[in-house]
């Protein structure tokens, strides 16, 4: 007589991946949305330039840019606002929108964004309530994505452009193009792709290293020489943000949600 306790069980009729079919899918995340200080559903903001800061040096500099006015916030529902201050601070996990001289809008992304949310954010920020004539994205590049050998002693800024930007006078005239074979990923790539799809003049400026006083100086020079040329702007260095003074990485890039 067979021993039912020790006999090997018959093979399962299901593959391991088939078992997931019995698990209910996770509910979809709510869409990102813009909360404007003076909301008007019939009005689309049409700035001449939309600057989107993603890299630590650009965030540090543009947070201390004078003569900017808070006009709204991009809300990513899964990012908790707990701990944020009433007055905008570089330590907040937020994406505040500012107006500069009535023709430029600035968006400061002070939190990291998972890859599956980048296209939803790009769609919300460009083409729905904001339709800019030109978009400048300030991002950084990681060593693994650069074709060629680089060290922390190197400092550079390079660019990628949409077709529409290449047809006209370039905004960042002094920058070389990112070498062929190098890779840009994340929110910066999604934003540039959105510009290309909408036929908008778009520039993605990537810098190396990701943090440091030398690269902060490079970004500041680009902004003053090419972006804010002829405008009365200045950067207030009050020592609040160590990323500006010492080039240290701000803690809001180490998101609790995505590490």
C-alpha positions as CSV (number, residue, x, y, z in Angstrom):
1,X,0.0,0.0,0.0
2,X,1.3,3.5,-0.9
3,X,2.4,5.8,1.9
4,X,0.4,9.0,1.3
5,X,2.5,10.9,3.9
6,X,5.8,10.5,2.2
7,X,4.8,10.2,-1.4
8,X,5.9,13.1,-3.6
9,X,2.9,15.4,-4.5
10,X,2.0,15.6,-8.1
11,X,3.3,18.6,-10.0
12,X,1.2,21.8,-9.9
13,X,-1.0,22.5,-12.9
14,X,0.0,26.1,-12.7
15,X,3.3,27.9,-13.5
16,X,4.5,30.2,-10.8
17,X,3.6,33.4,-12.7
18,X,0.1,32.0,-13.3
19,X,-0.6,32.1,-9.6
20,X,-0.4,35.9,-9.7
21,X,-3.6,35.9,-11.8
22,X,-5.5,35.2,-8.6
23,X,-4.1,38.2,-6.8
24,X,-6.2,41.4,-7.3
25,X,-4.2,44.2,-8.9
26,X,-3.1,47.1,-6.9
27,X,-5.4,50.2,-7.2
28,X,-4.0,52.8,-9.6
29,X,-2.3,55.8,-8.1
30,X,-4.2,59.1,-8.4
31,X,-2.9,61.4,-11.2
32,X,-0.6,64.3,-10.4
33,X,-2.2,67.7,-10.5
34,X,-1.4,71.4,-10.3
35,X,-2.7,73.6,-7.5
36,X,-2.4,77.2,-8.6
37,X,-2.6,80.2,-6.3
38,X,-5.1,81.8,-8.7
39,X,-6.8,78.9,-10.4
40,X,-8.7,79.6,-13.6
41,X,-9.8,76.5,-15.5
42,X,-10.2,78.5,-18.7
43,X,-6.7,79.9,-18.7
44,X,-3.5,78.1,-19.7
45,X,-0.3,79.6,-18.6
46,X,1.9,80.4,-21.6
47,X,5.4,81.4,-20.4
48,X,8.2,82.1,-22.8
49,X,10.4,79.8,-20.8
50,X,9.6,77.0,-18.3
51,X,12.7,76.1,-16.2
52,X,12.5,72.7,-14.4
53,X,15.2,72.1,-11.8
54,X,16.0,68.5,-10.9
55,X,19.7,68.4,-10.0
56,X,21.0,69.5,-6.6
57,X,23.1,72.4,-7.9
58,X,20.1,73.9,-9.9
59,X,17.7,73.4,-7.0
60,X,20.1,75.1,-4.6
61,X,20.7,78.1,-6.9
62,X,17.1,78.6,-8.0
63,X,15.8,78.4,-4.5
64,X,17.9,81.4,-3.6
65,X,16.9,83.3,-6.8
66,X,15.5,86.7,-5.9
67,X,12.4,88.3,-7.5
68,X,10.4,85.1,-7.8
69,X,6.8,84.8,-6.8
70,X,5.1,81.5,-5.7
71,X,2.2,80.8,-8.0
72,X,1.4,77.1,-7.3
73,X,2.5,73.6,-6.5
74,X,2.6,70.3,-8.4
75,X,1.0,67.7,-6.2
76,X,2.1,64.1,-6.4
77,X,-0.5,62.3,-4.2
78,X,1.8,59.7,-2.8
79,X,4.2,62.3,-1.5
80,X,3.1,63.2,2.0
81,X,3.3,67.0,2.8
82,X,3.8,66.3,6.5
83,X,6.9,68.0,7.8
84,X,6.8,70.7,5.1
85,X,7.0,74.3,6.2
86,X,4.5,77.1,5.4
87,X,7.2,79.2,3.8
88,X,9.0,77.3,1.0
89,X,12.2,75.7,2.2
90,X,14.9,73.6,0.5
91,X,14.2,70.9,3.1
92,X,10.6,70.4,2.0
93,X,9.4,67.5,-0.2
94,X,7.6,69.5,-2.7
95,X,7.5,70.9,-6.2
96,X,6.7,74.6,-6.1
97,X,6.1,76.7,-9.1
98,X,7.3,80.3,-9.3
99,X,6.9,83.2,-11.7
100,X,9.9,85.2,-12.7
101,X,9.5,88.6,-14.5
102,X,6.1,87.6,-15.8
103,X,7.6,85.6,-18.7
104,X,9.4,82.7,-16.9
105,X,8.0,79.9,-14.8
106,X,10.2,77.9,-12.5
107,X,9.5,74.4,-11.2
108,X,11.7,73.0,-8.4
109,X,11.4,69.3,-7.9
110,X,12.6,68.7,-4.3
111,X,11.8,65.0,-4.2
112,X,12.8,61.9,-6.2
113,X,10.3,60.5,-8.7
114,X,9.9,56.7,-9.5
115,X,10.2,55.8,-13.2
116,X,6.6,54.6,-13.5
117,X,5.4,58.2,-12.5
118,X,7.6,60.2,-14.8
119,X,5.4,60.3,-17.9
120,X,2.3,61.2,-15.8
121,X,4.2,64.1,-14.3
122,X,5.6,65.3,-17.6
123,X,2.0,65.3,-19.1
124,X,0.7,67.2,-16.2
125,X,3.4,69.8,-16.2
126,X,3.7,70.4,-19.9
127,X,0.7,70.8,-22.2
128,X,-2.2,70.8,-19.9
129,X,-2.3,73.9,-17.7
130,X,1.2,75.1,-18.8
131,X,2.0,75.5,-22.5
132,X,5.5,77.0,-22.7
133,X,7.2,78.2,-25.8
134,X,10.5,76.7,-24.5
135,X,11.5,74.3,-21.7
136,X,14.8,74.1,-20.0
137,X,15.4,71.0,-17.8
138,X,18.4,71.1,-15.4
139,X,19.4,67.6,-14.5
140,X,22.6,65.6,-13.7
141,X,24.0,62.5,-15.2
142,X,25.3,59.4,-13.4
143,X,28.6,57.8,-14.1
144,X,27.1,54.6,-15.4
145,X,25.1,56.4,-18.0
146,X,28.0,58.4,-19.6
147,X,29.8,56.9,-22.5
148,X,33.4,57.5,-21.7
149,X,35.6,57.7,-18.6
150,X,34.8,60.4,-16.0
151,X,36.0,61.0,-12.5
152,X,34.9,63.2,-9.7
153,X,37.7,65.6,-10.7
154,X,35.9,66.3,-14.0
155,X,33.3,69.1,-14.2
156,X,31.1,69.6,-17.2
157,X,27.7,70.5,-18.6
158,X,26.3,69.1,-21.8
159,X,22.9,69.2,-23.5
160,X,20.3,67.3,-25.6
161,X,17.7,69.2,-27.6
162,X,14.4,68.6,-29.3
163,X,14.0,69.0,-33.1
164,X,12.2,72.3,-32.7
165,X,15.0,73.7,-30.5
166,X,17.7,72.7,-33.1
167,X,15.9,74.6,-35.9
168,X,16.2,78.0,-34.2
169,X,18.8,80.0,-32.3
170,X,20.0,77.8,-29.4
171,X,19.4,79.0,-25.8
172,X,22.6,77.4,-24.4
173,X,25.0,78.4,-27.1
174,X,28.3,77.3,-25.4
175,X,27.4,73.7,-24.5
176,X,28.4,70.6,-26.4
177,X,26.0,67.8,-27.1
178,X,26.0,64.7,-24.9
179,X,28.1,62.0,-26.6
180,X,26.3,59.4,-28.6
181,X,25.8,56.3,-26.6
182,X,25.3,58.1,-23.3
183,X,21.9,57.6,-21.6
184,X,19.6,60.0,-19.9
185,X,16.8,58.4,-17.8
186,X,14.2,59.3,-15.3
187,X,12.1,62.5,-15.1
188,X,14.5,64.5,-17.2
189,X,14.2,62.1,-20.1
190,X,10.4,62.0,-19.8
191,X,10.1,65.8,-19.8
192,X,12.3,66.1,-22.9
193,X,10.3,63.4,-24.7
194,X,7.1,65.3,-23.8
195,X,8.5,68.4,-25.4
196,X,9.5,66.5,-28.5
197,X,6.0,65.0,-28.8
198,X,4.3,68.4,-28.4
199,X,6.7,70.2,-30.9
200,X,8.0,72.5,-28.1
201,X,11.5,73.8,-28.0
202,X,13.2,71.8,-25.3
203,X,16.7,71.6,-23.8
204,X,17.9,69.1,-21.3
205,X,21.1,70.3,-19.6
206,X,23.0,67.6,-17.7
207,X,25.9,68.3,-15.4
208,X,28.6,66.2,-13.7
209,X,29.4,65.7,-10.9
210,X,25.9,65.5,-9.3
211,X,27.0,67.7,-6.4
212,X,29.8,70.0,-5.6
213,X,30.9,73.6,-5.5
214,X,32.6,73.4,-9.0
215,X,29.4,72.2,-10.8
216,X,27.3,74.7,-8.9
217,X,29.5,77.5,-10.3
218,X,29.1,76.0,-13.9
219,X,25.3,76.0,-13.6
220,X,25.2,79.5,-12.1
221,X,27.4,80.8,-15.0
222,X,25.0,79.2,-17.6
223,X,22.0,80.7,-16.0
224,X,23.4,84.2,-15.8
225,X,25.1,84.2,-19.2
226,X,22.4,82.5,-21.4
227,X,19.1,82.1,-19.5
228,X,18.8,85.4,-17.5
229,X,20.8,87.5,-19.9
230,X,19.8,91.1,-19.7
231,X,17.6,90.5,-16.7
232,X,18.1,92.0,-13.2
233,X,18.3,88.8,-11.1
234,X,20.6,87.8,-8.3
235,X,21.1,84.8,-6.1
236,X,20.8,85.3,-2.3
237,X,23.4,83.2,-0.5
238,X,22.2,83.3,3.1
239,X,23.8,80.0,4.2
240,X,20.5,78.2,4.7
241,X,21.1,75.6,2.0
242,X,24.4,73.7,2.4
243,X,24.1,72.5,-1.2
244,X,24.7,76.0,-2.5
245,X,27.7,76.8,-0.2
246,X,29.4,73.5,0.0
247,X,27.9,71.4,-2.8
248,X,26.5,68.8,-0.4
249,X,23.6,66.6,-1.4
250,X,20.3,67.6,0.1
251,X,18.4,65.1,2.1
252,X,15.2,65.3,0.1
253,X,16.7,63.3,-2.7
254,X,16.8,60.3,-0.3
255,X,13.1,59.7,-0.5
256,X,11.6,57.3,2.1
257,X,9.2,56.1,-0.5
258,X,11.6,54.9,-3.2
259,X,14.8,53.7,-1.5
